[in-house]
Amino acid sequence: LHDSEPLTWAQAMSSLKYVRDHGIEQFLMIFERCSTIEGDPFRWGDEVEHQVFSLQGAPKESTRSAKISLRSPEILAKLKETEEQLLANGARVEEICEWVPEYGRWMVESTPKRPYAGLAGILDVEPQLQLRRARLRAALRPDEVAPTLTHFPLLGVGDFSEPAFETQGP
């Protein structure tokens, strides 16, 4: 993945049919190509999409609020640098995390560097999730938090981002 700018609403709508048609076509081609594979080890993984919010105001203020923090490129750079340093210092690959951009500039995605192996891999999930959460917290500013939510309730409402950003949708 790489950093990029999102399509405008009109651009996205004009590409929707293409994405749907080709996504199904790609899935069917891969499914057919892999349908005869046997004896391949069972590997699997997880991914977490973290949203980064900036807390505004003091904890006991009645006007305290949260805004999305548009710093994911900076946060990702810091996280990737941390992982590179850990590898250079001899960390085991099981202790390394993968960090990539997610849908919006207020989000980052995390996965283990290496997939889990077999059903016994279930025992590695919770420690890996805790590791990623700790590393992400260390990359945040003191006024930022990164809860795992399905959405940000105030997205697009008033002054909802830090730094401020004007919406461009319909």
Salt bridges, closest charged atoms under 4 A:
GLU5 OE2 - ARG105 NH2 3.01
ASP21 OD2 - LYS17 NZ 2.71
ASP46 OD1 - ARG132 NH2 2.75
GLU74 OE1 - ARG71 NH1 2.91
GLU74 OE1 - ARG141 NH2 3.90
GLU83 OE1 - ARG135 NH1 2.94
GLU94 OE1 - ARG92 NH1 3.51
GLU94 OE2 - ARG114 NH1 3.12
GLU95 OE2 - ARG92 NE 3.79
GLU98 OE1 - LYS113 NZ 3.00
GLU144 OE2 - ARG71 NE 2.71
ASP159 OD2 - LYS67 NZ 2.64
